[in-house]
Amino acid sequence: MDFTDSYESWADAHAFYGASLVPTTPDPVDPLGAQKADWTDRLALGTPNGHLLRRNNLFDSLAAGGKLHLLHVTHALEKISKDGSLYPSGGCLVGSIYCAPLTAADQGWRPHNLGSYILTREAPAFLAKIGRPDHQPTPLIFELDLTPQAYQGLAGVDYLRLGSIHLAIYTQLEYLLSKAERNQLRETVVSRVKNSAAFLALAAAVAYQGAVVEPAGFLRQLDETIPRLPILGYIFFEALSEYAMLHSTSPRTRRLAEIGEFDNWLYKELLFAVPGMIGRFDLARFRVPDLGAALSAVDPTLDADAAALYLTARVSHLVAARLFTPGQVPDRWHHTKWEFDSLAPQLGPLLGHLIHRELRTYGRSPDFYFYFDQLKALQAWNYWNHLDIPVPFNGTIPKGEIGINPAYPDLKYRAWRADSDEAGNLHPTEELDLTITPRLVDLRSTLMRNNQWAPAAA
């Protein structure tokens, strides 16, 4: 899969934001075309905070050009300083240095609320969970010079759209595994899909046929299927996060909306309520057994019944749009031939997501998985460099997650260690001599998935 072959796939994996895209013209060839256009309008124009999908702090920073300031949180400053290198990681930003925006304040730099949550609550909780409460996270300030040729549009990578890319990369690299390993992997993935056909058929009926289903039953079946199809945990998390950020009318959410920020604390608090999530960040485990109790604990302005209706429709749409091959409408589930090569034409993205997930823990494949993700990062860097994107962002929804493209050839930057003041603003204290290196770090060494010091029982 060379760059020519992968270019269109990577273009399809990005969400292109901008006022000109709202409202959207349906694609007559796409069976979900009209539905996608309806969702675009519904989210942007029919929710209390939908205007932030078109104009927000993150987009304003990118559009301003010139110098861009970003916050990166690390737990390993000593190692970074010793090596003189900072490596990107995989995840929602594929192969970027994970950051959040900074805004100039009267004194210092004000972190985006996403960044302040990671720095003051999330990172310390993770470090405490793995038995290193003494190992404090360190804020780093990056100053980037955005060159005049940098892409002026707003293209965000949507990791939920990477299923076809995952499948194509596996097809290219599968002969690094033995025949027995390949057969076992295929059988495992097919079995997961086969035993989840009831939920997939239900979601397809809602998305394609407008079937009316009882939300409680739908969410219960979703919850039961997540362990077999881990990608559903990611879809559920993104849909619930989207609902909370778009529909909250709390004083805090309104205050943040006035400065162009989605309220990230809403879904962060939901995330931390999931047992076992702290210290082992894994959205495949994201399950909310009691939606009403969870929402009322986080934000009383969110209506649980409305949320259940929304999630039933939204999750069904995302299952059809992200897990089924574009243009295909899987049906006649009872007549399905449960073989890998037979499923790929209609369910290729789902198979790709499952393989990508399976490879993390499959036999000797943790090492194989690194090269799988490294090739994916190379393709992403190639696409971003072709489009002149130095700072990609998470395009599932522009909630403030932004990355530094480590392979951008004209990347000009400076970095400082920073300290926080009483107001939470950051102040640079020591300039660092470090190089952003385009080579993925092992996920096991990253802050949010770091199990390096975790007790075996974790």
Summary of the structure (lengths in Angstrom):
residues: 458
radius of gyration: 21.5
end to end distance: 38.1
largest distance: 65.6
contacts: 1489
relative contact order: 0.20
helix: 50%
strand: 14%
